[in-house]
Amino acid sequence: MSIIKELEKDIKDIVISAGYDVEKVFLEPSNRRDLGEYQLNDAMQLVRTYHKNPRDIANDIVSKMEEDSRFTNINIAGPGFINFSLSDEFTYNFLNKIDEDINNNIDKKESKKVIIDYGGANVAKALHVGHLRSANIGEALKRLALLLGYDALGDAHLGDYGRPLGLVLREIKERYPDLEYFNEDYSGDYSEIELPITNKDLEEIYPLASNKAKESEEYLEDAREITTKIQKHEKGYYDLWKKVVEISKDDIKKNYEDLNVSFEIWNGESDEMEYFDQLLQIYEEKDLLKDSEGARVVEVVKEGDKAPMPPLLFLRSNGSASYETTDLAAILERKINFDPDEMWYVVDGRQALHFEQTFRAARLAKLVEDDVVMEHVGFGTMNGKDGKPFKTRDGGVMSLKTLMKLVYDETYKKITNESIDEEEKKEVAKMVAVAALKYADLLPYRGTDYIFEIEKFADLEGKTGPYLLYSTIRMKSLLNKAQEFDAKKITKLKNNLEKDIALTILDLPNVLDRSIEAKSLNEIAEYLYKLTSNYNSFYAENRVVTEEDEDLRNSWIVLTRVVYKINMLLLDVLGIKVPEKM
């Protein structure tokens, strides 16, 4: 149990000992630091139960609190608001406890298995800026869940099934008609065939093939037939499809690695559709499929729906599975192979209707138990200065590689440390660029749109990733210089600057709780900036290593160490790596 939770539990016991039953006590940081560091409002809430003057109730509670040496400056404001501060000794003790083990300030949750569906990259297509938020938010949520004790698994859920791949193979066939993949009489080993195509070629092929399909019905029909051949595992086409997926997947992994994003599950939609026959049988046996103009649908409307709820398209009129069906197959596959307690889908907020239909259809068929949580963790768009989704100068969708290069060019200019050679400077600039991108992306509440300004978020000052990196590196440098001192405990602090840092540290468990509850990282991002800014204010006013008072110097070193540990922990949760210098 974290220190703040222990404190709330002990104060609850104090309230009960004063003669008042209370279910839970929440400590509210006071807006009036002159009155106290915390405010306790329970006296006001107990009036309705005990029908007493709230100030009398507050007096009863205060008389018990005064017996506890952890509390100082206890007073009653207004009709019955109890204000108090924490004693210096208690503050030193909890900071030392956190220094011993940072887990002493983290509340672990009840163990549960969570699969987090994020990424959603499409095979043979370049990742674009739209993939950034899913990757950043999903990865950070997974890391936060792991920190809090969940068994969390990230699922890339690759788009490798359907017409886009049929289009790609159709264009490859046009360019290389003599490839043995298209020779019906070939009986050799397809794995030995050298495919003269790179991932760069694939990224160029898909948009070209897509445009051709819009202009030629014959070309589109050929792509449809090839798609069917792939899905039926027809030799040659299916083997070429596997090769294309392999080439593209390697590049996708590299793109995600550059963002410090990783997945434990690399399934694609094709893997999920291996469960299609079993899925179809479930829906047919439960009589959930209805005919609709040649297609088969699942009615998911509920009594009381205030907005239209169209049926879920299960099978198209040509017999092919829909996008919704692949997600239903994924739910079935995850139930069979992982049996998760929860599934979180970190996907653009504009997909809300799709997930509502899918979850309802899954519940109707009882693909999972009633207590299994399925949640769409929607997010807003990353926009340019014009307030519209980030685009290239010619108005096209910007690739993720292009965006990262733009941010890299900006951060490279900021690295002015002359002790860093050129190769190291490039590596540091990459790390700072990722920090700038990630922090900017995670700073707003996930559900809101936000404007990304490269110059602003790459700055070393202000609420930015580079500012946090620079400050954290400076803390580490100070700690390295202080290794000659035997700084083991905090025994002395000087003023409110240090107390502000201590109280911010104490609040960490509440920040983590609210973040996992909201499935958003904005509070952690804000907390990091607040803690770092508080520390920098302290750092600017004091000379830690050269302080003549030994007790004060050692206490400051330990305080620095605690802040550094928290920064490193939370930056890691956000998926941000810290360079040695910058």
Protein Blocks (a to p, Z undefined) as FASTA:
>chain_A
ZZklmmmmmmmmmmmmnopacfbdcddddfblklombdcfklmmmmmmnopafklmmmmm
mmmmmmpmkbghiacehjlpacddddfklmmmmmmmmmmomklmcccdddddddddehji
aehiacdfklmmmmmmmmmmmmmmmmnopacdddfkpafedjklmmmmmmmmmmmmmbmk
lmmkbcbdfklpccfbdfklmmmmmmmmmmmmmmpmklmmmmmmmmmmmmnopghjlmmm
mmmmmmmmmmmmmmmmmnopacfblcdfklmmmmmmmmmmmmmmnopacceehiacddfb
dehiabdcddddfbdfkopacfklmmmmmmmmmmmmnopabdcddddfklmmmmmmmmmm
mmmnomacfklccddddddddddfkopacddfkopacdfklmmmmmmmmmmmmmmcfkbc
fklmmmmmmmmmmmmmmmmmmmpcfkbccdddfklmmpcgdjdfklmmmmmmmmmmmmmm
mmmpccfbdcbdfblmlmmmmmmmmmmmmmmmmmmmnopaklmmmmmmmmmmmmmmmmmm
pcfklpmblmlmmmmmmmmmmmmmmmmmmmmmnopacdfbZZ
